[in-house]
Amino acid sequence: EALTEKKRPSLTLSLERLNAKTLGSLIALYERSVGLYASLIGINAYHQPGVESGKKAAARIVVLKTRLFSILKSEADQSFSVDELALKTGQESDKDLVFNLLESLRINRRIEGSSESDPSRRRYSIVPEK
């Protein structure tokens, strides 16, 4: 509707069935139309600095999650608070991220977390091996 109101052209594609061939064709059509449009307006559609920074941020998170798990595994006889683990990993300024990563590990049953309703009082430890 927004395109019609602004008197901009639009295109609707309808498929009788969606399968590997038709999906592949749609992806190829989209890729070519993006490339053509980008060349018409003089930009590189495949140069996306935001994607690169997103990859770097994701890599940092994966490293931190691995580090948290390693700490818990190496000190399996202890439990730790978010504050303690943030300090051990040098993430004192990003305790929310530490908490979220610990909760992700807990939900996926890689670690245990106490059932405190106050997140700042929760304690995390490694799941004992059976």
Contact map, one row per residue, 1 for C-alpha under 8 A:
1111100000000000000000000000000000000000000000000000000000000000000000000000000000000000000000000000000000000000000000000000000000
1111110000000000000000000000000000000000000000000000000000000000000000000000000000000000000000000000000000000000000000000000000000
1111111111000000000000000000000000000000000000000000000000000000000000000000000000000000000000000000000000000000000000000000000000
1111111111000000000000000000000000000000000000000000000000000000000000000000000000000000000000000000000000000000000000000000000000
1111111100000000000000000000000000000000000000000000000000000000000000000000000000000000000000000000000000000000000000000000000000
0111111100000000000000000000000000000000000000000000000000000000000000000000000000000000000000000000000000000000000000000000000000
0011111110000000000000000000000000000000000000000000000000000000000000000000000000000000000000000000000000000000000000000000000000
0011111111000000000000000000000000000000000000000000000000000000000000000000000000000000000000000000000000000000000000000000000000
0011001111100000000000000000000000000000000000000000000000000000000000000000000000000000000000000000000000000000000000000000000000
0011000111110000000000000000000000000000000000000000000000000000000000000000000000000000000000000000000000000000000000000000000000
0000000011111000000000000000000000000000000000000000000000000000000000000000000000000000000000000000000000000000000000000000000000
0000000001111100000000000000000000000000000000000000000000000000000000000000000000000000000000000000000000000000000000000000000000
0000000000111110000000000000000000000000000000000000000000000000000000000000000000000000000000000000000000000000000000000000000000
0000000000011111000000000000000000000000000000000000000000000000000000000000000000000000000000000000000000000000000000000000000000
0000000000001111110001000000000000000000000000000000000000000000000000000000000000000000000000000000000000000000000000000000000000
0000000000000111110000000000000000000000000000000000000000000000000000000000000000000000000000000000000000000000000000000000000000
0000000000000011111001000000000000000000000000000000000000000000000000000000000000000000000000000000000000000000000000000000000000
0000000000000011111111100000000000000000000000000000000000000000000000000000000000000000000000000000000000000000000000000000000000
0000000000000000111111100000000000000000000000000000000000000000000000000000000000000000000000000000000000000000000000000000000000
0000000000000000011111110000000000000000000000000000000000000000000000000000000000000000000000000000000000000000000000000000000000
0000000000000000011111111000000000000000000000000000000000000000000000000000000000000000000000000000000000000000000000000000000000
0000000000000010111111111100000000000000000000000000000000000000000000000000000000000000000000000000000000000000000000000000000000
0000000000000000011111111110000000000000000000000000000000000000000000000000000000000000000000000000000000000000000000000000000000
0000000000000000000111111111000000000000000000000000000000000000000000000000000000000000000000000000000000000000000000000000000000
0000000000000000000011111111100000000000000000000000000000000000000000000000000000000000000000000000000000000000000000000000000000
0000000000000000000001111111110000000000000000000000000000000000000000000000000000000000000000000000000000000000000000000000000000
0000000000000000000000111111111000000000000000000000000000000000000000000000000000000000000000000000000000000000000000000000000000
0000000000000000000000011111111100000000000000000000000000000000000000000000000000000000000000000000000000000000000000000000000000
0000000000000000000000001111111110000000000000000000000000000000000000000000000000000000000000000000000000000000000000000000000000
0000000000000000000000000111111111000000000000000000000000000000000000000000000000000000000000000000000000000000000000000000000000
0000000000000000000000000011111111100000000000000000000000000000000000000000000000000000000000000000000000000000000000000000000000
0000000000000000000000000001111111110000000000000000000000000000000000000000000000000000000000000000000000000000000000000000000000
0000000000000000000000000000111111111000000000000000000000000000000000000000000000000000000000000000000000000000000000000000000000
0000000000000000000000000000011111111100000010000000000000000000000000000000000000000000000000000000000000000000000000000000000000
0000000000000000000000000000001111111110000110000000000000000000000000000000000000000000000000000000000000000000000000000000000000
0000000000000000000000000000000111111111000000000000000000000000000000000000000000000000000000000000000000000000000000000000000000
0000000000000000000000000000000011111111100000000000000000000000000000000000000000000000000000000000000000000000000000000000000000
0000000000000000000000000000000001111111111110000000000000000000000000000000000000000000000000000000000000000000000000000000000000
0000000000000000000000000000000000111111111100000000000000000000000000000000000000000000000000000000000000000000000000000000000000
0000000000000000000000000000000000011111111000000000000000000000000000000000000000000000000000000000000000000000000000000000000000
0000000000000000000000000000000000001111111000000000000000000000000000000000000000000000000000000000000000000000000000000000000000
0000000000000000000000000000000000000111111100000000000000000000000000000000000000000000000000000000000000000000000000000000000000
0000000000000000000000000000000000000111111110000000000000000000000000000000000000000000000000000000000000000000000000000000000000
0000000000000000000000000000000000100110011111100000000000000000000000000000000000000000000000000000000000000000000000000000000000
0000000000000000000000000000000001100100001111110000000000000000000000000000000000000000000000000000000000000000000000000000000000
0000000000000000000000000000000000000000000111110000000000000000000000000000000000000000000000000000000000000000000000000000000000
0000000000000000000000000000000000000000000111111000000000000000000000000000000000000000000000000000000000000000000000000000000000
0000000000000000000000000000000000000000000011111111000000000000000000000000000000000000000000000000000000000000000000000000000000
0000000000000000000000000000000000000000000000111111100000000000000000000000000000000000000000000000000000000000000000000000000000
0000000000000000000000000000000000000000000000011111110000000000000000000000000000000000000000000000000000000000000000000000000000
0000000000000000000000000000000000000000000000011111111000000000000000000000000000000000000000000000000000000000000000000000000000
0000000000000000000000000000000000000000000000011111111100000000000000000000000000000000000000000000000000000000000000000000000000
0000000000000000000000000000000000000000000000001111111110000000000000000000000000000000000000000000000000000000000000000000000000
0000000000000000000000000000000000000000000000000111111111000000000000000000000000000000000000000000000000000000000000000000000000
0000000000000000000000000000000000000000000000000011111111100000000000000000000000000000000000000000000000000000000000000000000000
0000000000000000000000000000000000000000000000000001111111110000000000000000000000000000000000000000000000000000000000000000000000
0000000000000000000000000000000000000000000000000000111111111000000000000000000000000000000000000000000000000000000000000000000000
0000000000000000000000000000000000000000000000000000011111111100000000000000000000000000000000000000000000000000000000000000000000
0000000000000000000000000000000000000000000000000000001111111110000000000000000000000000000000000000000000000000000000000000000000
0000000000000000000000000000000000000000000000000000000111111111000000000000000000000000000000000000000000000000000000000000000000
0000000000000000000000000000000000000000000000000000000011111111100000000000000000000000000000000000000000000000000000000000000000
0000000000000000000000000000000000000000000000000000000001111111110000000000000000000000000000000000000000000000000000000000000000
0000000000000000000000000000000000000000000000000000000000111111111000000000000000000000000000000000000000000000000000000000000000
0000000000000000000000000000000000000000000000000000000000011111111100000000000000000000100000000000000000000000000000000000000000
0000000000000000000000000000000000000000000000000000000000001111111110000000000000000000000000000000110000000000000000000000000000
0000000000000000000000000000000000000000000000000000000000000111111111000000000000000000000000000000000000000000000000000000000000
0000000000000000000000000000000000000000000000000000000000000011111111100000000000000000100000000000000000000000000000000000000000
0000000000000000000000000000000000000000000000000000000000000001111111110000000000001000100000000000010000000000000000000000000000
0000000000000000000000000000000000000000000000000000000000000000111111111000000000000000000000000000000000000010000000000000010000
0000000000000000000000000000000000000000000000000000000000000000011111111100000000000000000000000000000000000000000000000000000000
0000000000000000000000000000000000000000000000000000000000000000001111111110000000000000000000000000000000000000000000000000000000
0000000000000000000000000000000000000000000000000000000000000000000111111111011000000000000000000000000000000000000000000001110000
0000000000000000000000000000000000000000000000000000000000000000000011111111000000000000000000000000000000000000000000000000110000
0000000000000000000000000000000000000000000000000000000000000000000001111111000000000000000000000000000000000000000000000000000000
0000000000000000000000000000000000000000000000000000000000000000000000111111110000000000000000000000000000000000000000000000000000
0000000000000000000000000000000000000000000000000000000000000000000000011111111000000000000000000000000000000000000000000000110100
0000000000000000000000000000000000000000000000000000000000000000000000000011111000000000000000000000000000000000000000000000100000
0000000000000000000000000000000000000000000000000000000000000000000000010011111100000000000000000000000000000000000000000000100000
0000000000000000000000000000000000000000000000000000000000000000000000010001111110000000000000000000000000000000000000000011110000
0000000000000000000000000000000000000000000000000000000000000000000000000000011111011000000000000000000000000000000000000011100000
0000000000000000000000000000000000000000000000000000000000000000000000000000001111111000000000000000000000000000000000011111000000
0000000000000000000000000000000000000000000000000000000000000000000000000000000111111100000000100110000000000000000000010111000000
0000000000000000000000000000000000000000000000000000000000000000000000000000000011111110000100100000000000000000000000010000000000
0000000000000000000000000000000000000000000000000000000000000000000000000000000111111111000000000000000000000000000000000000000000
0000000000000000000000000000000000000000000000000000000000000000000100000000000111111111100000000100000000000000000000000000000000
0000000000000000000000000000000000000000000000000000000000000000000000000000000001111111111101100100000000000000000000000000000000
0000000000000000000000000000000000000000000000000000000000000000000000000000000000111111111100000000000000000000000000000000000000
0000000000000000000000000000000000000000000000000000000000000000000000000000000000011111111000000000000000000000000000000000000000
0000000000000000000000000000000000000000000000000000000000000001001100000000000000001111111100000000000000000000000000000000000000
0000000000000000000000000000000000000000000000000000000000000000000000000000000000000111111100000000000000000000000000000000000000
0000000000000000000000000000000000000000000000000000000000000000000000000000000000000111111111100100000000000000000000000000000000
0000000000000000000000000000000000000000000000000000000000000000000000000000000000100110111111100000000000000000000000000000000000
0000000000000000000000000000000000000000000000000000000000000000000000000000000000000000001111100000000000000000000000000000000000
0000000000000000000000000000000000000000000000000000000000000000000000000000000000000100001111111100000000000000000000000000000000
0000000000000000000000000000000000000000000000000000000000000000000000000000000001100100001111111110000000000000000000000000000000
0000000000000000000000000000000000000000000000000000000000000000000000000000000000000000000001111111000000000000000000000000000000
0000000000000000000000000000000000000000000000000000000000000000000000000000000000000000000001111111100000000000000000000000000000
0000000000000000000000000000000000000000000000000000000000000000000000000000000001001100001001111111110000000000000000000000000000
0000000000000000000000000000000000000000000000000000000000000000000000000000000001000000000000111111111000000000000000000000000000
0000000000000000000000000000000000000000000000000000000000000000000000000000000000000000000000011111111100000000000000000000000000
0000000000000000000000000000000000000000000000000000000000000000100000000000000000000000000000001111111110000000000000000000000000
0000000000000000000000000000000000000000000000000000000000000000100100000000000000000000000000000111111111000010000000000001000000
0000000000000000000000000000000000000000000000000000000000000000000000000000000000000000000000000011111111100000100000000000000000
0000000000000000000000000000000000000000000000000000000000000000000000000000000000000000000000000001111111110000000000000000000000
0000000000000000000000000000000000000000000000000000000000000000000000000000000000000000000000000000111111111110000000000000000000
0000000000000000000000000000000000000000000000000000000000000000000000000000000000000000000000000000011111111111100000000000000000
0000000000000000000000000000000000000000000000000000000000000000000000000000000000000000000000000000001111111100000000000000000000
0000000000000000000000000000000000000000000000000000000000000000000000000000000000000000000000000000000111111110000000000000000000
0000000000000000000000000000000000000000000000000000000000000000000000000000000000000000000000000000000011111111000000000000001000
0000000000000000000000000000000000000000000000000000000000000000000000000000000000000000000000000000000011111111000000000000011000
0000000000000000000000000000000000000000000000000000000000000000000010000000000000000000000000000000010011011111100000000001111000
0000000000000000000000000000000000000000000000000000000000000000000000000000000000000000000000000000000001001111110000000001111000
0000000000000000000000000000000000000000000000000000000000000000000000000000000000000000000000000000001001000011111000000111100000
0000000000000000000000000000000000000000000000000000000000000000000000000000000000000000000000000000000000000001111100000111000000
0000000000000000000000000000000000000000000000000000000000000000000000000000000000000000000000000000000000000000111110000100000000
0000000000000000000000000000000000000000000000000000000000000000000000000000000000000000000000000000000000000000011111101100000000
0000000000000000000000000000000000000000000000000000000000000000000000000000000000000000000000000000000000000000001111101100000000
0000000000000000000000000000000000000000000000000000000000000000000000000000000000000000000000000000000000000000000111111100000000
0000000000000000000000000000000000000000000000000000000000000000000000000000000000000000000000000000000000000000000111111100000000
0000000000000000000000000000000000000000000000000000000000000000000000000000000011100000000000000000000000000000000001111100000000
0000000000000000000000000000000000000000000000000000000000000000000000000000000010000000000000000000000000000000000111111110000000
0000000000000000000000000000000000000000000000000000000000000000000000000000000011000000000000000000000000000000111111111111000000
0000000000000000000000000000000000000000000000000000000000000000000000000000001111000000000000000000000000000000110000001111100000
0000000000000000000000000000000000000000000000000000000000000000000000010000001111000000000000000000010000000011110000000111110000
0000000000000000000000000000000000000000000000000000000000000000000000011001111100000000000000000000000000000011100000000011111000
0000000000000000000000000000000000000000000000000000000000000000000010011001001000000000000000000000000000000111000000000001111100
0000000000000000000000000000000000000000000000000000000000000000000000000000000000000000000000000000000000001111000000000000111110
0000000000000000000000000000000000000000000000000000000000000000000000000001000000000000000000000000000000000000000000000000011111
0000000000000000000000000000000000000000000000000000000000000000000000000000000000000000000000000000000000000000000000000000001111
0000000000000000000000000000000000000000000000000000000000000000000000000000000000000000000000000000000000000000000000000000000111
